[in-house]
Amino acid sequence: MDNYIDSSIQIGEISIAVRDFGGNGLPVVLLHGGGRNLCDWHRTVPFLSTYHRVVALDFLQHLAKGSGISKMM
């Protein structure tokens, strides 16, 4: 899925990556498991976005270094 908006949430000195996939309906927030990152959800999003607005967060320890996500930090 290529239609998404990357941004971040700033809390003090901590920045958390956010990927908003859009969609229709009530929001669903996706959190990945240990050792993974928010890119894990790309295959799931098309099914969820039909009925929900889908947003994924990236835990600080799992940012994809060198990707567009880590560059916005």
C-alpha positions as CSV (number, residue, x, y, z in Angstrom):
1,M,0.0,0.0,0.0
2,D,1.6,3.2,-1.2
3,N,-1.0,5.8,0.0
4,Y,0.1,6.9,3.4
5,I,1.4,9.9,5.3
6,D,4.5,9.6,7.6
7,S,4.7,12.0,10.5
8,S,5.8,11.9,14.1
9,I,4.5,12.6,17.6
10,Q,6.9,14.7,19.7
11,I,6.7,14.1,23.5
12,G,9.4,16.1,25.2
13,E,12.6,14.9,23.6
14,I,11.1,11.7,22.4
15,S,9.8,11.3,18.8
16,I,7.6,8.4,17.8
17,A,7.1,7.6,14.1
18,V,3.5,7.5,12.8
19,R,2.2,6.2,9.5
20,D,-1.4,7.2,8.6
21,F,-2.8,4.9,5.9
22,G,-6.2,6.7,5.8
23,G,-9.4,4.8,5.3
24,N,-13.0,5.1,6.2
25,G,-14.7,4.7,9.5
26,L,-13.6,4.5,13.1
27,P,-9.8,4.6,13.7
28,V,-7.7,1.5,14.4
29,V,-4.2,1.9,15.8
30,L,-1.7,-0.9,14.9
31,L,1.2,-1.7,17.2
32,H,3.9,-4.2,16.0
33,G,5.5,-7.0,18.1
34,G,9.0,-7.2,19.4
35,G,11.8,-7.0,16.9
36,R,9.5,-5.7,14.1
37,N,8.4,-2.3,12.8
38,L,5.4,-0.5,11.4
39,C,6.1,-1.7,7.9
40,D,4.8,-5.1,9.0
41,W,1.2,-3.9,8.5
42,H,1.4,-3.0,4.8
43,R,-0.3,-6.3,3.8
44,T,-3.0,-6.0,6.4
45,V,-4.0,-2.4,5.8
46,P,-6.0,-2.9,2.6
47,F,-8.4,-5.1,4.4
48,L,-8.8,-2.9,7.4
49,S,-9.0,0.5,5.5
50,T,-12.2,-0.5,3.9
51,Y,-14.0,-0.1,7.2
52,H,-11.5,1.9,9.4
53,R,-9.0,4.7,9.3
54,V,-5.7,2.9,9.9
55,V,-2.7,4.3,11.8
56,A,0.5,2.5,12.8
57,L,3.0,3.5,15.4
58,D,6.7,2.6,15.6
59,F,8.2,1.8,19.0
60,L,11.5,3.7,19.6
61,Q,13.7,0.6,19.7
62,H,12.4,-0.6,16.3
63,L,12.8,2.3,13.9
64,A,13.9,1.3,10.5
65,K,17.4,2.9,10.3
66,G,18.1,4.6,7.0
67,S,14.4,4.6,5.9
68,G,12.2,7.6,5.4
69,I,10.7,6.9,8.9
70,S,14.0,7.3,10.8
71,K,15.0,10.4,8.8
72,M,12.0,12.3,10.1
73,M,13.2,11.8,13.7
